[in-house]
């Protein structure tokens, strides 16, 4: 039997105006800065930075629609300098063209340079979308001509509201008897990605086998159908985030074989080598740290090298570094230390700096005790003397606890000898 092709649910549910748009109230709510720009008809070039599925493309479409100006979308994955220049030439004849570039972080320097003049002269209003920190990936000259807006992950209730809205407003789904009894699996598997959530919802409904009867969605139903339709569900490049997660976890778990497998998957898929190298640099600090400080040097050199060499040869450098990190001793002590210290500061506030640790650049400051009783470590044997460097109420509080590995066990031994009676090392 012939069945007409239907647009995917995320496309059918794509909002047309700000009032229909989900989330990002700090930008498009009643007092949001973007709403004010749009209502005034004055929208600057900008970059949307945020995780996948939070509405970057949708917001760009809404802005162009609200301004009633031509809208051109390019993907940095398959667009080049020639495409950019063609858009700019057409834009010279059309007033106020909005040029949307998805994944702008994948544009190289020459591609970004091609945009500069048109953005500066107002020939196009550029809206770039990126999941990567634009300060790393967008050239300074272009970044200085754009406002950067951070889009946040959608809240649990916002995602649930999206599901309910689809069930009650979508022309196809509202004609069916569908009940969602449990949301946990829908939200967990989609990972906060609204597009992924709606894709998954449609796949679960279509895979339920209930063409006419009532469809009841539970966690078990979602898990079963999602596993059977993983390839379908992962369309649009969402696997990018699952594979980098598997890669990092394989290195953290000290499995070099799984590490190079996931690395190969990313390379064969055309992943940006800088993205891979940057994740390894973070991992070297978070998961290895002082168990092997050389790991940070290796990862940093890898990041520099892939920028100079690029594909295809940089796959060897990525492989060497990934295997080194995977087989290195592990410690997350530095990661845990800064997390604990920041949590303490947020919860307990900021007590004053003890007088003996304060700077005393003026006579008055010296007279009231600034810097007094401070002991200069280099005046003592071994360049060490025990004294309190924390606010008085935090004296003896431990944030750093060395890991159980050769280097940090040596650290613990030294700390125990130095700080006996002060800290519990």
C-alpha positions as CSV (number, residue, x, y, z in Angstrom):
1,X,0.0,0.0,0.0
2,X,1.3,3.4,-0.9
3,X,2.3,5.6,2.0
4,X,3.0,9.3,1.6
5,X,6.3,10.6,2.8
6,X,6.0,12.8,5.9
7,X,8.4,15.3,7.3
8,X,10.1,14.2,10.6
9,X,8.4,15.3,13.8
10,X,11.1,17.9,14.7
11,X,10.5,19.7,11.4
12,X,6.7,19.5,11.8
13,X,7.0,21.0,15.3
14,X,9.6,23.7,14.5
15,X,8.3,27.0,15.9
16,X,7.6,30.0,13.7
17,X,7.9,32.7,16.4
18,X,9.4,33.5,19.7
19,X,6.2,32.8,21.7
20,X,6.3,29.2,20.4
21,X,10.0,28.8,21.1
22,X,11.0,26.5,23.9
23,X,13.7,27.5,26.5
24,X,16.3,30.3,26.4
25,X,14.2,32.7,28.3
26,X,17.3,34.7,29.2
27,X,17.6,35.5,25.5
28,X,14.0,35.5,24.1
29,X,11.8,35.9,27.2
30,X,10.0,39.2,27.9
31,X,13.2,40.9,29.1
32,X,15.6,38.9,26.9
33,X,18.2,40.8,24.9
34,X,17.5,39.1,21.6
35,X,13.8,39.8,21.9
36,X,14.6,43.5,22.3
37,X,16.9,43.4,19.3
38,X,14.3,41.6,17.1
39,X,11.4,43.9,18.2
40,X,13.5,46.9,17.4
41,X,14.4,45.4,14.0
42,X,18.1,45.8,14.7
43,X,19.9,42.4,14.9
44,X,23.7,42.3,15.1
45,X,25.9,39.5,13.7
46,X,26.1,36.9,16.4
47,X,27.2,33.4,17.3
48,X,25.0,31.0,19.2
49,X,27.1,28.7,21.4
50,X,25.4,25.7,23.1
51,X,24.9,21.9,23.1
52,X,23.1,20.2,20.3
53,X,19.3,20.3,20.1
54,X,18.7,23.5,22.1
55,X,17.3,25.5,19.2
56,X,20.2,27.3,17.6
57,X,19.0,26.8,14.0
58,X,15.4,27.3,14.9
59,X,16.2,30.7,16.6
60,X,18.1,31.8,13.5
61,X,15.1,30.9,11.3
62,X,12.7,32.8,13.6
63,X,14.9,35.9,13.6
64,X,15.0,36.0,9.8
65,X,11.2,35.4,9.7
66,X,10.5,38.2,12.2
67,X,12.7,40.6,10.3
68,X,11.2,39.6,7.0
69,X,14.6,39.4,5.3
70,X,16.2,36.7,3.0
71,X,17.6,33.8,4.9
72,X,20.4,31.6,3.6
73,X,21.7,28.6,5.5
74,X,25.1,26.9,5.0
75,X,26.7,24.0,6.8
76,X,30.4,24.3,7.5
77,X,30.7,20.6,7.0
78,X,30.2,20.8,3.2
79,X,30.4,24.6,2.4
80,X,33.6,26.2,1.2
81,X,34.9,29.7,0.4
82,X,33.2,29.6,-3.0
83,X,29.8,29.0,-1.4
84,X,30.3,31.9,1.0
85,X,31.3,34.3,-1.7
86,X,28.3,33.4,-3.8
87,X,26.0,34.1,-0.9
88,X,27.7,37.4,-0.3
89,X,27.4,38.4,-4.0
90,X,23.7,37.6,-4.0
91,X,23.3,39.5,-0.7
92,X,24.7,42.7,-2.2
93,X,21.5,42.8,-4.3
94,X,19.1,41.8,-1.4
95,X,18.8,44.1,1.6
96,X,19.5,42.6,5.0
97,X,20.3,39.0,4.2
98,X,20.7,36.7,7.2
99,X,23.5,34.2,6.6
100,X,23.3,31.2,9.0
101,X,26.3,29.0,9.2
102,X,25.8,25.8,11.2
103,X,28.9,24.3,12.9
104,X,30.9,27.5,12.2
105,X,33.7,26.1,14.3
106,X,34.5,23.7,11.4
107,X,35.3,26.7,9.1
108,X,39.1,27.2,8.7
109,X,40.8,30.6,8.8
110,X,40.5,31.3,5.0
111,X,36.7,30.4,5.1
112,X,36.2,32.7,8.1
113,X,38.3,35.5,6.5
114,X,35.9,35.4,3.5
115,X,33.1,36.5,5.8
116,X,34.9,39.4,7.4
117,X,34.3,42.2,4.9
118,X,30.6,41.4,4.4
119,X,29.9,41.2,8.1
120,X,31.8,44.5,8.8
121,X,30.0,46.3,6.0
122,X,26.6,44.9,6.9
123,X,26.1,43.1,3.6
124,X,25.1,40.1,5.6
125,X,24.0,39.6,9.2
126,X,25.9,36.5,10.2
127,X,24.4,34.0,12.7
128,X,26.9,31.2,13.4
129,X,26.0,28.1,15.5
130,X,28.6,26.1,17.4
131,X,28.8,23.5,20.0
132,X,32.5,24.5,20.7
133,X,33.8,27.4,22.6
134,X,34.0,30.2,19.9
135,X,37.0,31.8,21.6
136,X,39.0,28.7,20.5
137,X,37.5,28.1,17.1
138,X,36.5,31.6,15.6
139,X,39.2,33.9,14.5
140,X,39.5,37.0,16.7
141,X,38.8,39.4,13.8
142,X,35.4,37.7,13.1
143,X,34.7,37.1,16.8
144,X,35.1,40.9,17.5
145,X,32.4,41.7,15.0
146,X,29.9,39.3,16.5
147,X,27.9,39.1,19.7
148,X,28.2,35.7,21.4
149,X,25.1,34.3,23.1
150,X,25.2,31.1,25.2
151,X,22.2,28.8,24.7
152,X,21.5,26.6,27.7
153,X,20.4,22.9,27.8
154,X,16.6,22.6,28.1
155,X,15.2,21.9,31.6
156,X,13.4,18.6,32.3
157,X,10.0,20.3,32.4
158,X,10.7,22.1,29.1
159,X,11.4,18.8,27.4
160,X,8.3,17.2,28.9
161,X,6.3,20.2,27.7
162,X,7.7,19.6,24.2
163,X,6.5,16.0,24.2
164,X,3.0,17.0,25.3
165,X,2.9,19.8,22.8
166,X,3.8,17.4,20.0
167,X,1.1,14.9,21.1
168,X,-1.6,17.6,21.2
169,X,-0.7,19.9,18.3
170,X,1.0,17.9,15.6
171,X,-1.4,17.2,12.8
172,X,-0.5,13.5,12.7
173,X,0.0,12.6,16.4
174,X,-3.0,14.5,17.7
175,X,-5.3,12.1,15.8
176,X,-4.0,9.1,17.7
177,X,-4.5,7.9,21.2
178,X,-1.1,8.2,22.9
179,X,-0.3,8.2,26.6
180,X,3.2,8.8,28.0
181,X,3.3,7.0,31.4
182,X,7.0,7.4,32.0
183,X,9.5,10.0,30.7
184,X,12.8,8.9,32.1
185,X,14.0,6.8,29.2
186,X,12.9,9.4,26.6
187,X,14.8,12.1,28.4
188,X,17.8,10.0,29.2
189,X,18.4,8.5,25.8
190,X,17.8,11.8,24.0
191,X,20.3,13.5,26.4
192,X,18.5,16.8,26.6
193,X,18.5,17.3,22.9
194,X,15.1,18.5,21.8
195,X,15.5,17.3,18.2
196,X,16.7,13.9,19.3
197,X,13.8,13.7,21.8
198,X,11.1,14.3,19.1
199,X,12.8,11.9,16.7
200,X,12.8,9.3,19.4
201,X,9.2,9.9,20.3
202,X,8.1,9.4,16.7
203,X,10.2,6.3,16.3
204,X,8.7,4.8,19.5
205,X,5.2,5.6,18.4
206,X,5.8,4.2,14.9
207,X,7.5,1.1,16.3
208,X,4.8,0.3,18.8
209,X,2.8,-1.7,16.3
210,X,-0.4,0.1,17.3
211,X,-1.5,1.8,14.1
212,X,-5.0,2.4,15.3
213,X,-5.2,1.4,19.0
214,X,-3.9,3.2,22.0
215,X,-0.1,3.6,22.4
216,X,1.2,3.5,25.9
217,X,4.8,4.7,26.3
218,X,6.8,3.4,29.2
219,X,10.6,3.3,29.9
220,X,10.8,-0.4,28.9
221,X,9.0,0.3,25.6
222,X,11.3,3.2,24.8
223,X,14.5,1.2,25.6
224,X,13.4,-1.8,23.5
225,X,12.4,0.2,20.4
226,X,15.3,2.7,20.6
227,X,17.8,-0.2,20.6
228,X,16.1,-1.8,17.6
229,X,16.2,1.5,15.7
230,X,19.5,3.0,16.8
231,X,20.7,3.7,13.3
232,X,17.5,5.5,12.4
233,X,17.5,7.4,15.7
234,X,21.0,8.6,15.4
235,X,20.5,10.5,12.2
236,X,21.9,14.0,11.9
237,X,25.3,13.4,13.5
238,X,24.2,13.0,17.1
239,X,26.6,9.9,17.3
240,X,29.4,12.5,17.4
241,X,28.8,13.0,21.1
242,X,28.3,9.3,21.9
243,X,31.5,8.3,20.2
244,X,33.7,11.0,21.9
245,X,32.2,9.8,25.2
246,X,33.2,6.2,24.5
247,X,36.6,7.4,23.4
248,X,37.2,9.3,26.7
249,X,35.8,6.5,28.8
250,X,38.1,4.0,27.1
251,X,41.2,6.1,27.9
252,X,40.0,6.7,31.4
253,X,39.5,2.9,31.7
254,X,43.1,2.3,30.5
255,X,42.0,0.2,27.4
256,X,44.3,1.2,24.5
257,X,42.5,-1.1,22.1
258,X,39.0,0.4,22.6
259,X,40.7,3.8,22.6
260,X,42.1,3.4,19.1
261,X,38.9,1.8,17.8
262,X,36.8,4.8,18.8
263,X,39.5,7.1,17.6
264,X,39.4,5.4,14.2
265,X,35.6,5.8,14.1
266,X,35.9,9.5,14.6
267,X,38.7,9.9,12.0
268,X,36.8,7.8,9.4
269,X,33.7,9.9,10.1
270,X,35.7,13.1,9.3
271,X,35.8,14.5,12.9
272,X,37.7,17.7,13.4
273,X,41.2,16.6,14.7
274,X,41.3,19.7,16.9
275,X,38.1,18.6,18.6
276,X,39.7,15.2,19.4
277,X,43.0,16.7,20.6
278,X,41.2,19.3,22.8
279,X,39.2,16.5,24.5
280,X,42.4,14.6,25.1
281,X,44.0,17.7,26.7
282,X,41.1,18.0,29.1
283,X,41.2,14.3,29.9
284,X,45.0,14.5,30.6
285,X,44.3,16.9,33.4
286,X,41.0,15.5,34.7
287,X,41.8,11.8,34.7
288,X,45.6,11.6,34.9
289,X,46.7,14.8,36.5
290,X,49.7,14.5,38.8
291,X,49.9,10.8,38.5
292,X,51.8,11.6,35.3
293,X,52.2,15.3,34.7
294,X,53.9,14.5,31.3
295,X,50.5,13.5,30.0
296,X,49.5,17.2,29.9
297,X,52.6,18.1,27.9
298,X,52.0,15.2,25.5
299,X,48.3,16.3,25.0
300,X,49.3,19.9,24.6
301,X,51.9,19.1,22.0
302,X,49.4,16.9,20.2
303,X,46.9,19.8,20.0
304,X,49.6,22.1,18.5
305,X,50.8,19.4,16.1
306,X,47.4,18.6,14.6
307,X,46.8,22.2,13.9
308,X,50.1,22.4,11.9
309,X,49.9,19.0,10.1
310,X,46.2,18.2,9.7
311,X,44.8,15.1,8.0
312,X,45.8,12.6,6.9
313,X,49.1,12.4,8.7
314,X,47.9,13.7,12.1
315,X,46.0,10.5,12.7
316,X,49.4,9.0,13.8
317,X,49.9,11.8,16.3
318,X,46.4,11.4,17.6
319,X,46.9,7.6,18.0
320,X,50.3,8.0,19.7
321,X,48.9,10.4,22.3
322,X,45.6,8.5,22.8
323,X,47.5,5.3,23.5
324,X,49.9,7.1,25.9
325,X,47.0,8.6,27.8
326,X,45.2,5.2,27.9
327,X,48.2,3.4,29.3
328,X,49.2,6.2,31.8
329,X,48.5,5.9,35.5
330,X,45.3,7.6,36.5
331,X,44.2,10.2,39.1
332,X,41.3,12.6,39.3
333,X,42.6,14.1,42.6
334,X,43.3,17.6,41.0
335,X,39.8,17.5,39.4
336,X,38.1,16.6,42.7
337,X,40.2,19.2,44.6
338,X,39.1,22.2,42.5
339,X,35.5,20.9,42.4
340,X,35.4,20.6,46.2
341,X,37.0,24.0,46.7
342,X,34.6,25.8,44.3
343,X,31.6,24.1,45.9
344,X,32.8,25.3,49.3
345,X,33.2,28.9,48.1
346,X,29.7,28.8,46.6
347,X,28.1,27.4,49.7
348,X,30.1,29.2,52.4
349,X,30.9,32.5,50.8
350,X,34.2,34.4,50.9
351,X,35.7,35.0,54.4
352,X,38.4,37.7,54.5
353,X,42.0,37.0,53.7
354,X,44.1,36.6,56.9
355,X,46.1,39.7,57.7
356,X,49.5,38.0,57.5
357,X,48.8,36.9,53.9
358,X,47.6,40.3,52.7
359,X,49.7,42.6,50.5
360,X,51.0,45.8,52.3
361,X,51.9,48.4,49.6
362,X,51.2,51.4,51.9
363,X,52.5,52.5,55.3
364,X,48.9,52.5,56.7
365,X,48.4,48.9,55.7
366,X,51.6,47.9,57.4
367,X,50.6,49.8,60.5
368,X,47.3,47.9,60.8
369,X,48.9,44.6,60.5
370,X,48.9,43.7,56.8
371,X,51.6,41.2,56.0
372,X,52.8,40.9,59.6
373,X,53.7,37.5,61.0
374,X,54.0,36.1,57.5
375,X,56.9,33.6,57.4
376,X,59.0,33.7,54.2
377,X,59.4,30.0,53.3
378,X,62.9,30.5,51.7
379,X,64.3,31.7,55.1
380,X,63.7,28.3,56.6
381,X,65.4,24.9,56.2
382,X,64.1,23.0,53.2
383,X,62.3,26.2,52.0
384,X,59.3,25.3,54.2
385,X,57.7,26.4,57.4
386,X,54.2,25.4,58.6
387,X,51.8,28.3,58.8
388,X,48.1,28.8,58.1
389,X,47.4,29.9,54.5
390,X,43.6,29.5,54.7
391,X,41.0,31.8,56.3
392,X,40.9,31.1,60.1
393,X,37.6,29.3,60.0
394,X,38.9,26.9,57.2
395,X,42.2,26.0,59.0
396,X,43.0,22.4,58.5
397,X,40.4,21.9,55.7
398,X,41.5,19.4,53.0
399,X,40.5,19.9,49.4
400,X,43.3,17.9,47.8
401,X,43.6,14.2,48.5
402,X,46.4,12.6,46.5
403,X,45.5,9.5,44.4
404,X,46.9,6.0,45.0
405,X,49.7,5.9,42.4
406,X,53.5,6.2,42.6
407,X,53.8,9.9,42.1
408,X,51.0,11.0,44.3
409,X,51.9,8.5,47.0
410,X,55.2,10.3,47.1
411,X,53.3,13.6,47.3
412,X,51.2,12.2,50.2
413,X,54.4,11.2,52.0
414,X,55.9,14.6,51.6
415,X,52.7,16.4,52.6
416,X,52.4,14.2,55.7
417,X,55.9,15.0,56.8
418,X,55.5,18.8,56.2
419,X,52.0,19.2,57.5
420,X,51.8,16.8,60.4
421,X,49.3,18.2,62.9
422,X,47.7,20.5,60.3
423,X,46.2,18.2,57.6
424,X,45.2,14.6,57.7
425,X,47.7,13.2,55.2
